[in-house]
Amino acid sequence: MEETLEADSEQDCITLEFKKGDGTLITFVADFKQEVKIFRLLILGEPECGQSQLQVLCFITRLNPSDIIPSASMEHLRQKNPHVIHMAEKRRGVEELTVNVAINLSQAGQLSPHIASMCSEAREAVYTREADAKHWLDRGVEGSMFEILPQEGHVPGLQNCSSAQDAWQPCTCSYRLRLEWYPCLLKFCRNRHTTGKTGPYKCGIKSCSKGYRFSYYVAQRQLCLWDEGA
Protein backbone atom coordinates (compact mmCIF):
# COMPACT_ATOMS: atom_id res chain seq x y z
CA MET A 1 0.00 0.00 0.00
CA GLU A 2 1.02 3.61 -0.45
CA GLU A 3 1.29 5.86 2.59
CA THR A 4 1.44 9.62 2.90
CA LEU A 5 3.45 11.04 5.82
CA GLU A 6 3.39 14.72 6.72
CA ALA A 7 4.85 16.64 9.65
CA ASP A 8 4.00 20.12 10.91
CA SER A 9 6.49 21.34 13.50
CA GLU A 10 4.55 24.58 14.04
CA GLN A 11 1.42 22.72 15.13
CA ASP A 12 3.62 19.92 16.49
CA CYS A 13 1.74 17.10 14.82
CA ILE A 14 2.26 14.24 12.37
CA THR A 15 -0.27 12.90 9.86
CA LEU A 16 -0.15 9.45 8.26
CA GLU A 17 -2.70 8.38 5.66
CA PHE A 18 -3.25 5.28 3.53
CA LYS A 19 -6.00 3.33 1.78
CA LYS A 20 -6.68 -0.32 2.59
CA GLY A 21 -7.37 -2.94 -0.06
CA ASP A 22 -11.14 -2.69 0.52
CA GLY A 23 -11.08 1.06 -0.15
CA THR A 24 -11.19 2.18 3.50
CA LEU A 25 -9.22 5.41 4.01
CA ILE A 26 -7.29 5.52 7.29
CA THR A 27 -5.97 8.82 8.64
CA PHE A 28 -3.81 8.88 11.77
CA VAL A 29 -2.79 12.11 13.53
CA ALA A 30 -0.36 12.37 16.43
CA ASP A 31 -0.91 15.69 18.22
CA PHE A 32 2.17 16.17 20.39
CA LYS A 33 0.98 19.47 21.87
CA GLN A 34 -2.11 17.88 23.41
CA GLU A 35 -0.65 14.34 23.62
CA VAL A 36 -3.59 12.94 21.67
CA LYS A 37 -3.82 10.31 18.92
CA ILE A 38 -6.65 10.45 16.38
CA PHE A 39 -7.65 7.57 14.10
CA ARG A 40 -10.22 8.40 11.43
CA LEU A 41 -11.74 5.64 9.30
CA LEU A 42 -13.74 6.30 6.12
CA ILE A 43 -15.37 2.94 5.39
CA LEU A 44 -17.19 2.39 2.10
CA GLY A 45 -20.77 1.18 2.35
CA GLU A 46 -21.89 -2.23 1.11
CA PRO A 47 -24.88 -1.60 -1.22
CA GLU A 48 -25.79 -5.30 -1.34
CA CYS A 49 -26.28 -5.13 2.44
CA GLY A 50 -28.37 -1.97 2.35
CA GLN A 51 -25.50 0.49 3.01
CA SER A 52 -25.46 3.24 0.40
CA GLN A 53 -23.22 5.74 2.18
CA LEU A 54 -19.78 5.55 3.74
CA GLN A 55 -19.30 5.15 7.46
CA VAL A 56 -16.97 7.48 9.33
CA LEU A 57 -15.48 6.47 12.69
CA CYS A 58 -13.06 8.32 14.95
CA PHE A 59 -11.08 6.79 17.80
CA ILE A 60 -9.31 9.21 20.18
CA THR A 61 -6.65 8.03 22.63
CA ARG A 62 -3.78 9.46 24.65
CA LEU A 63 -0.45 9.75 22.88
CA ASN A 64 2.71 8.41 24.44
CA PRO A 65 5.45 10.66 22.95
CA SER A 66 7.75 7.63 22.73
CA ASP A 67 5.32 5.95 20.28
CA ILE A 68 6.59 7.96 17.30
CA ILE A 69 9.45 10.33 16.50
CA PRO A 70 8.95 14.08 17.17
CA SER A 71 7.36 16.19 14.45
CA ALA A 72 10.50 18.35 14.09
CA SER A 73 12.59 15.24 13.34
CA MET A 74 9.96 13.89 10.95
CA GLU A 75 9.87 17.20 9.09
CA HIS A 76 13.58 16.87 8.25
CA LEU A 77 13.21 13.43 6.69
CA ARG A 78 13.76 13.34 2.95
CA GLN A 79 12.78 10.44 0.71
CA LYS A 80 14.96 10.33 -2.39
CA ASN A 81 12.86 7.72 -4.17
CA PRO A 82 9.18 7.74 -3.19
CA HIS A 83 8.54 4.48 -5.05
CA VAL A 84 10.92 2.38 -2.93
CA ILE A 85 9.06 -0.30 -0.96
CA HIS A 86 9.80 0.01 2.76
CA MET A 87 9.59 -2.81 5.28
CA ALA A 88 9.35 -1.96 8.97
CA GLU A 89 12.42 -2.93 11.01
CA LYS A 90 10.33 -3.68 14.11
CA ARG A 91 6.92 -5.33 14.00
CA ARG A 92 4.99 -4.47 17.12
CA GLY A 93 2.01 -6.51 18.30
CA VAL A 94 -1.67 -5.63 18.31
CA GLU A 95 -2.89 -3.18 20.95
CA GLU A 96 -6.38 -4.06 22.22
CA LEU A 97 -8.46 -0.93 22.87
CA THR A 98 -11.95 -0.95 24.38
CA VAL A 99 -13.31 2.46 23.38
CA ASN A 100 -16.48 2.44 25.47
CA VAL A 101 -16.96 6.21 25.86
CA ALA A 102 -18.62 8.47 23.29
CA ILE A 103 -17.21 11.98 22.81
CA ASN A 104 -19.45 14.98 22.11
CA LEU A 105 -17.90 16.38 18.94
CA SER A 106 -18.97 19.96 19.69
CA GLN A 107 -16.76 19.94 22.81
CA ALA A 108 -13.87 17.83 21.48
CA GLY A 109 -11.74 20.91 20.78
CA GLN A 110 -10.79 20.77 24.46
CA LEU A 111 -8.84 17.59 23.66
CA SER A 112 -7.31 18.59 20.32
CA PRO A 113 -8.11 21.25 17.70
CA HIS A 114 -7.71 18.60 14.98
CA ILE A 115 -10.69 16.50 16.09
CA ALA A 116 -13.44 18.86 14.90
CA SER A 117 -12.17 19.05 11.33
CA MET A 118 -11.12 15.42 11.03
CA CYS A 119 -14.17 13.88 12.64
CA SER A 120 -16.95 16.23 11.50
CA GLU A 121 -18.54 13.49 9.38
CA ALA A 122 -18.32 10.92 12.20
CA ARG A 123 -20.88 12.88 14.25
CA GLU A 124 -21.93 10.47 17.01
CA ALA A 125 -19.28 7.86 16.17
CA VAL A 126 -16.36 9.44 18.05
CA TYR A 127 -15.00 7.15 20.78
CA THR A 128 -12.34 6.95 23.46
CA ARG A 129 -11.38 4.72 26.40
CA GLU A 130 -12.77 5.23 29.87
CA ALA A 131 -9.25 5.50 31.33
CA ASP A 132 -8.37 8.26 28.86
CA ALA A 133 -11.60 10.13 29.64
CA LYS A 134 -10.75 10.02 33.35
CA HIS A 135 -7.26 11.35 32.60
CA TRP A 136 -8.68 14.30 30.66
CA LEU A 137 -11.28 14.97 33.35
CA ASP A 138 -8.44 15.22 35.88
CA ARG A 139 -6.88 17.82 33.60
CA GLY A 140 -10.03 19.95 33.73
CA VAL A 141 -12.09 19.19 30.60
CA GLU A 142 -15.86 19.27 30.92
CA GLY A 143 -17.46 16.01 32.01
CA SER A 144 -20.49 16.62 29.77
CA MET A 145 -18.23 15.82 26.81
CA PHE A 146 -18.23 12.10 27.64
CA GLU A 147 -20.93 9.44 27.73
CA ILE A 148 -20.14 5.89 28.87
CA LEU A 149 -21.59 3.34 26.45
CA PRO A 150 -22.93 -0.18 27.14
CA GLN A 151 -20.34 -2.95 27.03
CA GLU A 152 -20.17 -6.72 27.24
CA GLY A 153 -20.33 -8.10 30.75
CA HIS A 154 -22.26 -5.07 32.02
CA VAL A 155 -25.40 -5.34 29.89
CA PRO A 156 -27.34 -8.64 29.79
CA GLY A 157 -27.57 -10.09 26.29
CA LEU A 158 -24.97 -7.81 24.71
CA GLN A 159 -22.57 -9.85 22.61
CA ASN A 160 -19.95 -9.51 19.89
CA CYS A 161 -21.34 -8.42 16.54
CA SER A 162 -19.63 -11.43 14.97
CA SER A 163 -22.01 -13.65 16.99
CA ALA A 164 -25.16 -11.55 16.61
CA GLN A 165 -27.83 -13.07 14.36
CA ASP A 166 -30.19 -10.11 14.02
CA ALA A 167 -28.88 -7.27 11.81
CA TRP A 168 -30.74 -4.73 13.94
CA GLN A 169 -29.70 -5.81 17.44
CA PRO A 170 -27.09 -3.87 19.47
CA CYS A 171 -23.68 -5.51 19.86
CA THR A 172 -19.97 -4.93 20.45
CA CYS A 173 -18.16 -4.21 17.19
CA SER A 174 -14.45 -4.72 16.52
CA TYR A 175 -12.32 -3.00 13.91
CA ARG A 176 -8.72 -3.97 13.18
CA LEU A 177 -6.09 -1.92 11.40
CA ARG A 178 -2.32 -1.82 11.15
CA LEU A 179 0.05 1.07 10.56
CA GLU A 180 2.45 -0.88 8.35
CA TRP A 181 5.33 1.61 8.36
CA TYR A 182 6.11 4.71 10.40
CA PRO A 183 9.24 6.24 11.98
CA CYS A 184 9.00 5.19 15.61
CA LEU A 185 12.48 5.82 17.03
CA LEU A 186 15.53 7.95 16.35
CA LYS A 187 18.85 6.22 15.78
CA PHE A 188 21.83 7.58 17.69
CA CYS A 189 25.46 6.98 16.75
CA ARG A 190 28.57 7.81 18.72
CA ASN A 191 31.10 10.22 17.32
CA ARG A 192 34.70 10.29 18.55
CA HIS A 193 36.04 13.82 18.84
CA THR A 194 39.68 14.84 18.43
CA THR A 195 39.82 15.18 22.21
CA GLY A 196 39.12 11.46 22.50
CA LYS A 197 35.65 12.00 23.94
CA THR A 198 32.62 10.40 22.35
CA GLY A 199 29.09 11.76 22.10
CA PRO A 200 25.80 10.52 20.63
CA TYR A 201 24.25 12.22 17.63
CA LYS A 202 21.14 11.54 15.53
CA CYS A 203 22.09 9.44 12.54
CA GLY A 204 18.79 8.07 11.22
CA ILE A 205 15.47 6.53 12.14
CA LYS A 206 14.04 3.15 13.05
CA SER A 207 10.72 2.14 11.52
CA CYS A 208 7.89 0.18 13.10
CA SER A 209 4.67 -1.58 12.19
CA LYS A 210 1.88 -1.63 14.79
CA GLY A 211 -1.61 -3.14 14.91
CA TYR A 212 -4.72 -1.90 16.70
CA ARG A 213 -8.05 -3.57 17.52
CA PHE A 214 -10.82 -1.20 18.59
CA SER A 215 -13.91 -2.61 20.33
CA TYR A 216 -16.98 -0.39 20.78
CA TYR A 217 -20.76 -0.45 21.12
CA VAL A 218 -23.07 -0.11 18.12
CA ALA A 219 -26.85 0.23 18.26
CA GLN A 220 -27.30 -2.33 15.47
CA ARG A 221 -25.31 -5.14 13.87
CA GLN A 222 -25.90 -3.45 10.49
CA LEU A 223 -23.24 -0.86 11.44
CA CYS A 224 -20.55 -3.53 11.83
CA LEU A 225 -20.78 -5.70 8.72
CA TRP A 226 -16.99 -6.23 8.51
CA ASP A 227 -16.71 -7.97 11.90
CA GLU A 228 -16.82 -11.67 11.13
CA GLY A 229 -14.83 -12.71 14.19
CA ALA A 230 -11.56 -13.12 12.26
N, C-alpha and C positions, 0 to 999 in steps of 0.2 A: 504494500500500500504506500501511498505518497502522503507524507506529512508536511505541514507548514508550521514552522517555529518562528515566533516573533518575540522580541524583548523590548520593553519600554522602561529605561532606567529612570525617567522622570516620574512616571507613575509607579515605578518599582513593581512591575508585574511581567509575567511571561504567559504567552498564549500558544497553545499547541492545538492543531486541528487536523483531522483526517476523516476519510470516508470509509466505512466498512464495506465488505463485499455485498451486503444486502441493501446498500444505499444509505444506511444510517449515518448522519453527520455528527461526529463527536467533537466538541470544543471543550478544551480544558484550560482554565486560567488559574495561575498561582499569583495571588495578591499578597506580596510580601509586607506591604504597609499595614494591612489589617490582619495578616496571618490567616488568610482564608483561601480555600480551594473551591473552585466552581467547576462542576461537570455539567455541560448541557448536551442533551441528546435530541436530535431531530430524527424521529423514526417514521419512515414511510408507512402509510396505511395499507391494509390488505383488502382491496375492493371485494374479493371473493368471500370475505368474512364480514362484509358490511361496514368496513372502515374506508371512507372516501377521503379523509383528510389525514395529514401527518400528526403525530403525537409529539409533544415537546415536554421533556422532563428536565428538571434541574436538581442536582444533589449538591448541597453546600456542607463542607466540613472544615475543621481547623487545619491549618497548614503548619507542618513542622518544617522550619527553614532548612533542615538538613536533608529534606526529601529531594531537593532539586538545587542546581547551582544558582547563585544570585543573578538577578536580572542584569546587573552591570557587566558581569562576566559573560553572560549569554550574548549580550549585545555586541561584544567584541569578537564573537566567533565568526569565522568566514568559511564558507563552503566553496571550494574551488570548482568542484564538479557536482552540480545538484542532482545528477542522474546516477551517481554511485549508490549502490545498495549497501545500507548500513545494517550490521547485526549488533545487538546490544552485548556489551562485555559481561554484564551481570544480569541474570534473569531472577528477579524477585518473585516471591510467591503471590498468592491471591489474598487480598485484604477483604475480610468479611465485614460489611457495614450494614447495620440495621438502622435505617433512616425512618424512624417512627414518629417524627415531629414535622408537622406542616409549618411552613413559614409564610406569613402574610407579606406578599410581594410589595405592597405599598409602603411597608416599614423596613424592608430589607436593606435599604441604603445605610442603615446603622451598622450593618455587618461589613458591607463592601459597596462602593459606588458602581461596581461593574455588574452587580446582580440585576438591577432594574432593566438595563439595556439588554443583557444577555438572555434573561429569563422572562421577558415581557409576554412572550407567546405561551409560556408554560402555565401562567395564571395560577391555578390552585394546585399545580403539580410541582411545587418547590419544597424539597425535603431536607431535613438534617437529622443528626443523631441527638438523642436526649442528653447525653453527656456534653455535647458541644453546646446545646442550648443553655444548659446550666452554667457552663463556663462563660458564655456571653452575658447571661443574666447577672453573674457576679461582677462583670465589668460595667454594668449599668444600662444595658439595653432594655427596652420596654418589654415586659412580660406578655403583653397583648399580641406581640408579634408571633408567638408560638402557640401551636395547638397539638397536644399529644394525640396520636392516632391509635386506633385499635391494633392489637398485635396478637400473634399466636400465643397461646398459653394463658392469655388474660381474658379473651373473649370466647365463650363456648361456641363450638362449631366452626370457628375460623380456621381455615387450613391453607396450605400452599395452593397457588393457582394451578400448578401442574397436576394437582389431584382433584381439583374442583370439576364437577360434571356439568353444572349449570352455567351457561355463559353470562348470566346476569347476577350471579351470587358474589358477595364480597369475598376477598381472599388476600393472601400475602404474595405479592409478585416479586420476582427476582430478575435483575438485569445484570449481565456480565459484560465487562469490556476489559481490554488490555491496552495500555500505552506501550507500544512495541519498542519505541526508541526515544530516549530523552536524556540530555546531559544531567546526570544525578550528582556527580562529585567532581571536584577539581583535582587534578594531578599535581603533586609537588615534587620537584627534583632538588637535589642539593648541589650547590655551586661552591667550588673551592676558590677562595680569594687568594691573592698574592701574599696575604699575611699568613696564610695557612688555615684561616678560619673557614668554616663551611656554613652556609645558610640556605634555607629552603626558598624556592621561588616557583610560581605557577608555570607549569610547562605543558598543560593540556587538560583534557577532560576525560572522565570515565562515563560510559553510557549504561543505562539500565533499561530493563523492560519490567513492567509491573502490572499485575491484574487486580481488578476490583469486582466485587459482587455486592450489589445493592439490593436490600430486601425492604419492601415498603407495602403499605396497605393500599388496596384499590377497592372502589365501591362495587366493581363488577369484573368478572373474569374476562369480559370482552376487551378490557383495557390492558390485557397482559397476554396477548396471543402468542408471543415468542417464547414464553416460559413453558417448556415441555419437560422440565425436570432433568435436563442434561447437565 
